Amino acid sequence: MRTNKFVLEHMKKLEDQFYLTYEQKNGLDVVEEDIADLLNTFEWAMYEGDAMICRNDHHDKENWINRFKMICEDLQVYYKIIYKVDGVYLDLLPEDS
């Protein structure tokens, strides 16, 4: 399976997948906290390379990691899960970018 770099179009697909309204997409209305956290992690990782998924002591750590893996695989985008001392990170930038 070919994987692509995560780009803005993928972010828009995620927003649509979570049925965000125009107001929510533009910061004018509240988004459910879990969805907001997930989208913020993807957006941060898209621009910065990696972003924390959760801390190592998170009560639902494996579920959160699996959510990110499933989304990346569904979108067929490059990703890497990185385990660091302070938490688990999502890396969306391929090494050759």
N, C-alpha and C positions, 0 to 999 in steps of 0.2 A: 504494500500500500504506500503510495506516494504521500508525503506530508508537506504541507505548505507553512509558510510563516504566518503567524496570527496577525491580521491587519484590521483596520477599522471596519471593513465589511463584516468580519466575524463578530465584532462587538455589536454591530447593528442586528445581526442574526440573533445574538443572545438577548438583546433587549426585546426583540419581537417574540422570542421563545417564552419570555416571562410576561408577555402581554403588557408591557409598559405603555402608559398613555403618553401623549405628546408632552403633557405637563411634567410627568415623571422623568421622561428622557431629558428634559431641559431644566431640571432642578426646581420646578415650580410646585411640585407635589411630593408627598412622602412615598418612599418605596420601602417595602418590608425589609427589616434589618438583615436577614440572611441573604436575600437577593442582592441588596445593596453591597454587602460585604463581598459576595462572590463577584459581582460586576466590578467593584473597585479593585479587587485583586487582579482580575484579568486586565483592566485598563493600566494599572501600575506596571504589571509585568510586560505589557505590550510596549510601553515606552522605555522602561528602565531595565528590562531584561529579566529581573526576578522580583517576586513579591511574596510576602509571608502568607501562607494559607492559614496556618494556625500555630499556636505555641505547642511545644512538646507535651505540656500537661493538660491540653484541651480534652475535655471529657468525651468528645465525639470525633477525635482526631482521624481515625481510619475512615469514617464516613465522609468527612470533608475531603480527604485526599482522594477517595474514590469518586466523589462528585467531579472534581477537577479533571481526573483522568478520563472519565466517561465523556465529559463535554469536549475535551481536546480530541479524543478519538472520534467522536461523532462529527466534529468539524474538520477532521483530518488535518490537524495542524501539528507542527513540531511542538513538543513540550518535554520538560524534564522535571522530575520531582527531586528536590534537593533537601537532604536532612542536615540541619546545622545544629549547633549547640542550643540555640534559643528557640528553634522552631522548624517547621517544614515550609519550604518555599517552592513556588512555581516559577520555572524559567521558560520563557517563550521565545527567546532569541537563539536561532540556530548558530552554531559556532562559526559558520562561514558568512554571517551577515555583517 
